[in-house]
Amino acid sequence: MFKSPTYGKLDFDRIPDKILKFYTDHLKYESPMQIIIGTDSQNFDTTKIVSVIAVICEGHGGIFFYEITKQPLIRDVRTKLHVETNDSLRVAQALVEILEGSKAYEEMYLNCPIAIHIDAGNSTSGKTRELIPELVGWIKACGYDCSVKPESFVASTIADRLSK
């Protein structure tokens, strides 16, 4: 079950229609739009994982949807980033399957690129720097653009806040 501040609780298969509504409502701005997926996790007694689908119209706002899942505690940073990246790819693939399966989404799908944001950064003091080439390569091999910190705001800001 996904949630949205705008639409409340909704099943995943209803999200493409909400994205299409946002897309058609914002065409008047003639600004670039994109769909960005990002995941972050936090450790408590379990690992709380939050995956976010954000739809952005540059300069004119956006909407987002999120899913919260829990797994047994993941202590290793490398494993956590692999789980987060895999979850983002799972959500992206499920969304693409719906978008590609319907003529109603064709224009939006062709004009609204899908990217993945990774909650990893290049800081020399960070624990994730050495994992970036591997994660970026994995995402690009799956056909998606990706960003890392500080540009990965869907993972490092939206998903991060919801995971705490």
Backbone as JSON, one array per atom type, in Angstrom:
{
  "sequence": "MFKSPTYGKLDFDRIPDKILKFYTDHLKYESPMQIIIGTDSQNFDTTKIVSVIAVICEGHGGIFFYEITKQPLIRDVRTKLHVETNDSLRVAQALVEILEGSKAYEEMYLNCPIAIHIDAGNSTSGKTRELIPELVGWIKACGYDCSVKPESFVASTIADRLSK",
  "N": [[0.84, -1.18, 0.0], [0.63, 2.12, -0.92], [1.13, 5.55, 0.07], [0.09, 8.98, -0.02], [0.58, 12.44, 0.48], [-1.23, 14.02, -0.83], [-3.26, 12.34, -1.94], [-3.84, 10.36, -0.06], [-4.14, 6.95, 1.15], [-3.38, 4.5, -1.29], [-3.62, 1.93, -3.77], [-0.88, 0.53, -5.6], [-1.37, 0.29, -8.37], [-3.04, 2.42, -8.93], [-1.53, 4.67, -8.94], [-0.25, 5.47, -11.46], [-2.42, 6.78, -12.82], [-2.81, 9.02, -11.2], [-0.36, 10.27, -11.53], [-0.52, 10.82, -14.25], [-2.65, 12.67, -14.24], [-1.43, 14.81, -12.83], [0.61, 15.35, -14.66], [-0.85, 16.14, -17.03], [-2.22, 18.35, -16.0], [-0.11, 20.09, -15.6], [1.09, 20.59, -18.02], [0.61, 23.05, -19.2], [2.54, 24.78, -18.27], [4.79, 24.34, -19.72], [7.22, 23.33, -18.87], [10.04, 21.26, -18.0], [9.32, 17.92, -16.96], [9.63, 15.25, -14.64], [9.88, 11.87, -13.43], [10.88, 10.61, -10.42], [12.5, 8.19, -8.5], [13.27, 7.15, -5.28], [14.93, 5.7, -2.46], [15.27, 5.27, 1.04], [16.6, 4.18, 4.19], [16.29, 3.41, 7.68], [17.67, 2.31, 10.73], [16.07, 0.73, 13.39], [14.56, -1.23, 15.79], [14.05, -2.92, 13.8], [14.81, -2.72, 10.26], [13.65, 0.06, 8.74], [12.28, 0.78, 5.68], [11.84, 3.14, 3.19], [10.34, 3.85, 0.22], [10.05, 6.13, -2.44], [8.06, 7.7, -4.9], [8.39, 10.39, -6.83], [6.97, 13.11, -8.58], [7.9, 15.66, -10.58], [7.49, 18.97, -11.66], [9.42, 21.16, -13.14], [10.06, 24.1, -11.46], [7.42, 24.39, -10.77], [6.41, 22.79, -8.76], [5.4, 19.6, -7.3], [4.35, 16.18, -6.75], [4.16, 13.38, -4.5], [4.5, 9.86, -3.74], [4.58, 7.23, -1.37], [5.97, 4.25, 0.11], [6.16, 2.19, 2.91], [8.16, -0.25, 4.29], [9.3, -2.98, 6.33], [12.2, -4.72, 7.43], [14.19, -7.42, 8.77], [16.81, -6.31, 10.92], [19.33, -4.52, 9.26], [22.61, -4.18, 9.32], [24.99, -3.67, 7.95], [26.42, -1.25, 5.84], [26.88, -1.45, 3.08], [25.15, -3.56, 2.35], [22.71, -2.4, 3.1], [22.56, -0.24, 1.25], [22.43, -1.7, -1.12], [19.99, -3.02, -0.77], [18.26, -0.79, -0.65], [18.71, 0.31, -3.24], [17.89, -1.83, -4.85], [15.19, -1.9, -4.11], [14.3, 0.58, -5.1], [14.69, 0.1, -7.84], [12.88, -2.01, -8.19], [10.4, -0.72, -7.74], [10.51, 1.18, -9.8], [10.55, -0.5, -12.09], [8.07, -1.8, -11.85], [6.36, 0.39, -12.16], [7.06, 1.22, -14.78], [6.21, -1.02, -16.23], [3.42, -0.79, -16.03], [3.03, 1.73, -17.26], [4.03, 1.29, -19.85], [2.22, -0.53, -20.7], [-0.16, 0.61, -21.45], [-1.9, 2.61, -23.72], [-2.89, 5.05, -22.9], [-1.0, 6.24, -21.29], [1.1, 6.82, -22.93], [2.12, 9.33, -24.14], [2.91, 10.77, -21.85], [4.8, 8.97, -20.77], [6.74, 8.99, -22.75], [7.63, 11.61, -22.6], [8.37, 12.22, -20.04], [10.93, 11.62, -18.28], [12.27, 8.86, -16.36], [14.01, 8.61, -13.38], [16.45, 7.51, -10.95], [17.22, 8.11, -7.6], [19.97, 7.88, -5.48], [20.83, 7.28, -2.14], [23.58, 8.0, -1.45], [26.84, 9.39, -1.11], [29.63, 11.47, -2.2], [31.33, 12.32, -0.24], [34.43, 12.58, 1.42], [34.61, 11.7, 3.99], [32.49, 10.05, 4.28], [30.72, 6.85, 4.39], [29.85, 5.71, 2.08], [30.95, 6.36, -0.34], [32.75, 4.71, -1.88], [31.0, 2.87, -2.92], [29.49, 4.03, -4.88], [30.23, 3.94, -7.78], [29.57, 1.26, -8.4], [26.79, 1.09, -7.73], [25.67, 3.12, -9.35], [26.4, 2.12, -11.87], [24.87, -0.24, -11.9], [22.22, 0.77, -11.84], [22.2, 2.3, -14.21], [22.66, 0.27, -16.05], [20.24, -0.95, -15.95], [18.75, 0.81, -17.34], [18.07, 3.38, -16.44], [18.47, 6.86, -15.59], [20.52, 8.31, -13.04], [21.13, 9.83, -9.82], [23.37, 10.98, -7.28], [24.09, 12.03, -3.88], [24.94, 15.48, -3.72], [22.63, 15.82, -5.24], [20.59, 13.98, -5.12], [17.86, 14.32, -4.1], [15.31, 13.1, -3.71], [15.75, 10.62, -2.49], [17.55, 11.38, -0.42], [16.28, 13.42, 0.95], [13.29, 13.48, 0.86], [12.56, 10.66, 1.19], [14.28, 10.16, 3.28], [13.32, 11.81, 5.4], [10.81, 10.65, 5.83], [11.55, 8.19, 6.71], [12.39, 8.41, 9.3]],
  "CA": [[0.0, 0.0, 0.0], [1.34, 3.39, -0.98], [0.45, 6.71, 0.64], [0.41, 10.27, -0.62], [-0.01, 13.56, 1.22], [-2.31, 14.57, -1.65], [-4.32, 11.38, -2.23], [-4.04, 9.39, 1.0], [-3.72, 5.59, 0.84], [-3.83, 4.0, -2.58], [-2.91, 0.79, -4.33], [0.14, 0.91, -6.57], [-1.9, 0.39, -9.74], [-3.75, 3.69, -9.09], [-0.55, 5.76, -9.01], [-0.08, 6.04, -12.8], [-3.49, 7.73, -13.14], [-2.54, 10.27, -10.45], [0.79, 10.89, -12.21], [-1.04, 11.36, -15.51], [-3.41, 13.88, -13.93], [-0.45, 15.85, -12.54], [1.28, 15.65, -15.93], [-1.73, 16.92, -17.92], [-2.49, 19.64, -15.34], [1.09, 20.94, -15.61], [1.57, 20.82, -19.39], [0.47, 24.48, -19.52], [3.75, 25.51, -17.88], [5.84, 24.05, -20.7], [8.45, 23.09, -18.12], [10.39, 19.83, -17.95], [8.77, 17.11, -15.88], [10.28, 13.95, -14.51], [9.49, 10.96, -12.36], [12.1, 10.21, -9.72], [12.27, 7.19, -7.47], [14.37, 7.07, -4.33], [14.68, 4.9, -1.26], [16.18, 5.42, 2.17], [16.24, 3.3, 5.3], [16.81, 3.72, 9.01], [17.65, 1.18, 11.66], [15.46, 0.8, 14.71], [14.64, -2.65, 16.14], [14.09, -3.5, 12.45], [15.2, -1.7, 9.3], [12.49, 0.69, 8.1], [12.65, 1.15, 4.31], [10.84, 4.02, 2.58], [10.52, 4.11, -1.21], [9.27, 7.29, -2.85], [7.9, 8.07, -6.3], [8.11, 11.82, -6.89], [6.73, 13.65, -9.91], [8.33, 17.05, -10.45], [7.39, 19.89, -12.79], [10.45, 22.14, -12.8], [9.58, 25.44, -11.16], [5.97, 24.42, -10.5], [6.02, 21.85, -7.72], [5.36, 18.18, -7.55], [3.6, 15.31, -5.85], [4.9, 12.14, -4.27], [3.85, 8.68, -3.19], [5.6, 6.47, -0.67], [5.66, 2.94, 0.66], [7.02, 1.86, 4.04], [8.27, -1.68, 4.6], [10.28, -3.28, 7.38], [12.96, -5.95, 7.29], [15.09, -7.63, 9.91], [17.85, -5.3, 11.02], [20.45, -4.57, 8.32], [23.65, -3.36, 9.94], [26.05, -3.38, 7.0], [26.09, -0.13, 4.95], [26.85, -1.95, 1.7], [23.91, -4.33, 2.21], [21.59, -1.44, 3.14], [22.48, 0.47, -0.02], [21.96, -2.64, -2.13], [18.55, -3.22, -0.53], [17.61, 0.45, -1.08], [18.78, 0.41, -4.7], [17.02, -2.87, -5.39], [13.81, -1.5, -3.9], [14.01, 1.63, -6.09], [14.57, -0.54, -9.16], [11.63, -2.78, -8.18], [9.31, 0.24, -7.9], [10.62, 1.75, -11.15], [10.15, -1.51, -13.06], [6.61, -1.99, -11.73], [5.73, 1.57, -12.77], [7.29, 1.16, -16.22], [5.34, -2.06, -16.8], [2.07, -0.23, -16.16], [3.05, 2.82, -18.24], [4.22, 0.72, -21.18], [1.11, -1.42, -21.02], [-1.4, 1.33, -21.76], [-1.8, 3.74, -24.66], [-3.27, 6.27, -22.19], [0.19, 6.83, -20.66], [2.19, 6.89, -23.91], [2.72, 10.66, -24.26], [3.59, 11.06, -20.6], [5.95, 8.07, -20.65], [7.77, 9.43, -23.69], [8.08, 12.98, -22.3], [8.62, 12.37, -18.61], [11.94, 10.6, -17.97], [12.28, 8.25, -15.04], [15.36, 8.54, -12.82], [16.55, 6.95, -9.61], [18.12, 8.81, -6.7], [20.65, 7.0, -4.53], [21.22, 7.97, -0.91], [25.01, 7.8, -1.27], [27.52, 10.62, -1.46], [31.06, 11.47, -2.49], [32.1, 12.89, 0.87], [35.6, 11.77, 1.78], [34.41, 11.14, 5.33], [31.32, 9.17, 4.26], [30.91, 5.4, 4.26], [29.2, 5.21, 0.86], [31.66, 6.86, -1.53], [33.31, 3.64, -2.71], [29.92, 2.07, -3.5], [28.8, 4.8, -5.92], [30.36, 3.42, -9.15], [28.83, 0.0, -8.51], [25.35, 1.35, -7.71], [25.35, 3.89, -10.56], [26.49, 1.17, -12.99], [23.72, -1.14, -11.8], [21.02, 1.51, -12.25], [22.31, 2.64, -15.65], [22.51, -0.98, -16.8], [18.79, -1.22, -15.98], [18.14, 1.77, -18.26], [17.62, 4.6, -15.77], [19.42, 7.86, -15.14], [20.55, 8.33, -11.59], [21.86, 10.9, -9.15], [23.82, 10.74, -5.91], [24.13, 13.25, -3.09], [23.82, 16.19, -3.1], [21.51, 15.97, -6.17], [19.61, 12.89, -4.96], [16.94, 14.83, -3.08], [14.16, 12.23, -3.41], [16.22, 9.65, -1.49], [18.23, 11.96, 0.74], [15.43, 14.37, 1.66], [11.9, 13.02, 1.06], [12.56, 9.33, 1.8], [14.99, 10.26, 4.57], [12.41, 12.36, 6.42], [9.75, 9.7, 6.1], [12.1, 6.97, 7.33], [12.76, 8.68, 10.7]],
  "C": [[0.89, 1.25, 0.0], [0.48, 4.47, -0.33], [0.91, 7.95, -0.1], [-0.17, 11.36, 0.25], [-1.21, 14.15, 0.49], [-3.51, 13.63, -1.74], [-4.6, 10.36, -1.13], [-3.52, 8.02, 0.6], [-4.24, 5.18, -0.53], [-2.98, 2.81, -3.01], [-1.96, 1.27, -5.41], [-0.44, 1.13, -7.97], [-2.73, 1.66, -9.98], [-2.79, 4.88, -9.27], [-0.37, 6.3, -10.43], [-1.17, 7.03, -13.21], [-3.28, 9.07, -12.42], [-1.36, 11.02, -11.07], [0.32, 11.53, -13.51], [-1.85, 12.63, -15.29], [-2.46, 15.05, -13.64], [0.22, 16.32, -13.84], [0.39, 16.54, -16.82], [-2.07, 18.29, -17.32], [-1.32, 20.61, -15.45], [1.69, 21.16, -17.0], [1.55, 22.3, -19.75], [1.72, 25.28, -19.18], [4.9, 25.34, -18.86], [7.21, 23.92, -20.04], [8.77, 21.6, -18.11], [9.76, 19.15, -16.74], [9.53, 15.8, -15.84], [9.7, 13.17, -13.34], [10.79, 10.47, -11.74], [11.73, 9.25, -8.6], [13.5, 7.14, -6.58], [13.96, 6.31, -3.09], [15.71, 5.23, -0.2], [15.71, 4.49, 3.27], [16.89, 3.78, 6.58], [16.69, 2.48, 9.87], [17.0, 1.56, 12.98], [15.61, -0.62, 15.26], [14.56, -3.51, 14.88], [14.64, -2.41, 11.53], [13.94, -1.22, 8.58], [12.95, 1.22, 6.75], [11.51, 1.96, 3.71], [11.22, 4.25, 1.12], [9.54, 5.18, -1.65], [9.24, 7.39, -4.37], [7.52, 9.55, -6.29], [7.92, 12.23, -8.34], [6.95, 15.15, -9.8], [8.09, 17.79, -11.76], [8.32, 21.05, -12.44], [9.88, 23.55, -12.64], [8.12, 25.53, -10.77], [5.51, 23.32, -9.56], [6.01, 20.4, -8.14], [4.45, 17.47, -6.56], [4.48, 14.1, -5.58], [4.04, 11.09, -3.6], [4.94, 7.9, -2.47], [5.05, 5.19, -0.08], [6.65, 2.69, 1.79], [6.98, 0.36, 4.25], [9.3, -1.84, 5.71], [10.92, -4.63, 7.09], [13.72, -6.2, 8.57], [16.26, -6.65, 9.8], [19.0, -5.56, 10.04], [21.52, -3.63, 8.86], [24.72, -2.9, 8.95], [25.62, -2.31, 5.98], [25.97, -0.6, 3.51], [25.54, -2.7, 1.44], [22.71, -3.39, 2.2], [21.45, -0.71, 1.81], [22.04, -0.45, -1.16], [20.46, -2.89, -1.99], [17.79, -1.98, -1.0], [17.57, 0.57, -2.6], [17.87, -0.61, -5.36], [15.56, -2.49, -5.25], [13.41, -0.4, -4.88], [13.83, 1.04, -7.48], [13.28, -1.36, -9.27], [10.43, -1.86, -8.43], [9.33, 0.81, -9.31], [10.13, 0.75, -12.19], [8.64, -1.75, -13.03], [5.87, -0.82, -12.37], [5.87, 1.54, -14.29], [6.39, 0.12, -16.88], [3.92, -1.56, -17.0], [2.04, 0.83, -17.26], [3.2, 2.3, -19.66], [3.03, -0.11, -21.64], [-0.17, -0.72, -21.42], [-1.12, 2.52, -22.68], [-2.1, 5.07, -23.97], [-2.06, 6.99, -21.6], [1.32, 7.13, -21.66], [2.87, 8.25, -23.98], [3.51, 11.01, -23.0], [4.87, 10.24, -20.47], [7.09, 8.51, -21.56], [8.38, 10.79, -23.32], [8.47, 13.21, -20.85], [9.64, 11.31, -18.18], [11.86, 10.11, -16.53], [13.74, 8.12, -14.59], [15.3, 7.95, -11.42], [17.58, 7.75, -8.83], [18.66, 7.84, -5.66], [21.06, 7.82, -3.31], [22.68, 7.63, -0.56], [25.71, 9.06, -1.75], [29.01, 10.45, -1.63], [31.92, 12.05, -1.38], [33.27, 11.97, 1.24], [35.45, 11.14, 3.16], [33.22, 10.17, 5.38], [31.66, 7.72, 4.03], [30.46, 4.86, 2.91], [29.95, 5.54, -0.42], [32.14, 5.73, -2.46], [32.24, 2.77, -3.37], [29.25, 2.74, -4.7], [29.0, 4.23, -7.32], [29.57, 2.13, -9.38], [27.33, 0.24, -8.61], [24.9, 2.12, -8.95], [25.38, 2.98, -11.78], [25.3, 0.23, -13.04], [22.46, -0.45, -12.31], [21.06, 1.84, -13.73], [22.16, 1.4, -16.52], [21.04, -1.39, -16.9], [18.04, -0.18, -16.82], [17.66, 3.08, -17.65], [18.78, 5.57, -15.55], [19.44, 7.82, -13.62], [21.37, 9.5, -11.08], [22.25, 10.42, -7.77], [23.83, 12.06, -5.17], [25.17, 14.21, -3.66], [22.59, 16.34, -4.02], [20.39, 14.95, -5.96], [18.56, 13.21, -3.9], [15.75, 13.92, -2.77], [14.56, 11.19, -2.37], [16.73, 10.34, -0.24], [17.41, 13.0, 1.49], [14.04, 13.79, 1.92], [11.88, 11.66, 1.77], [13.23, 9.36, 3.17], [14.05, 10.77, 5.67], [11.32, 11.37, 6.81], [10.25, 8.43, 6.82], [12.42, 7.17, 8.82], [11.6, 8.64, 11.65]]
}
